[in-house]
Amino acid sequence: MHRREEEASVQASSVQGGSSSSTRPADAPAERAFPIRSHGAGVARSHAYDWVALLLLVAVDGLLNVIEPFHRFVGAGMMTDLRYPMKSNTVPLWAVPIVAVIGPVIIFTAVYIRKRNVYDLHHAVLGILFSVLITGVITDAIKDAVGRPRPNFFWRCFPDGKGVFDKVTTGAICHGDPSVIKEGHKSFPSGHTSWSFAGLGFLSWYLAGKIAVFDRRGHVAKLCVVLAPLLVAAMVAISRVDDYWHHWQDVFTGAILGMTIASVCYLQFFPAPSHKEGFWPHAHPGNISERRKNSESQVQGTREPLDAMETGRGGQ
């Protein structure tokens, strides 16, 4: 259904803006404008189901944050590794969406202002939202199922420093704030880390496509631009260990999870940065037209040998 709507959009765009060049260099994408005013509503309508899916992901993630996580057994002997001090977050929770989503969207918007291409803006925003929300749902589902205690669990369980344990099982009998204890069972994997890599990892892919980092010309400066968002995500991950909110395994798994989802979501909406059409999204009219021409040429190339074979048979 999306394919038919996108092809219809290509035809409508051709009528509105006239014909464009049939061939263009890989590093010089068409400069034809597709502004929000004339094309935005149509692009959004063609992905209405995707926006509904985003809302469902928000609802699911909200539910996962409400339910009680699995309370893993914590014995007296385990408290030695869970007695790290309670520290405030170096990167507050509210800062993560700003760094991982709002920051990249500002960059997407800057590209739109320069290129006036709503296809690129829409798919970049939709892609990064899918990346962080899918990552958030998976992360929170695993947190609730695993229930791993944080490195500072002792002080969450016994804020007065007086440990109380069952005489038979030696299990901790917590008397701290229930909400603080609940949060103490959500160590694995790191949400700060997975979100950061989901958003900033998507941004790295996006920048790689826009500046043609894999053009085989050896520009290391381009590579530095692409790696910069990943460095920011890595610093967020390191802060979680430094603050004693997570074990190193938590942030390592969160980074792998976030980067994997970011890669899948980016490639769902955009070609690989090394591809000749890697500048614009799959749904861009220029890319759709080029794929259609390639398909028609392949069909024609197959038809000619078949016609020759039929002619040969007829001559016999």
Secondary structure, DSSP 8 states (H G I E B T S, - for coil): -HHHHHHHHHHHHHHHH----S---TTS-----B-HHHHHHHHHHHTHHHHHHHHHHHHHHHHHHHS-------BGGGGGGG-------SS-TTHHHIIIIIHHHHHHHHHHHHH-BHHHHHHHHHHHHHHHHHHHHHHHHHHHHH----TTHHHHH-TTS---B-TTT-BB---S-HHHHHHHT--SS-HHHHHHHHHHHHHHHHHHHHTTTTSSS--HHHHHHHHHHHHHHHHHHHHHHHTTSS-HHHHHHHHHHHHHHHHHHHHHHS--TTSTTTTS-TT-HHHHHHHHHHHHHHHHHHHHHHHHHHHHHHH-
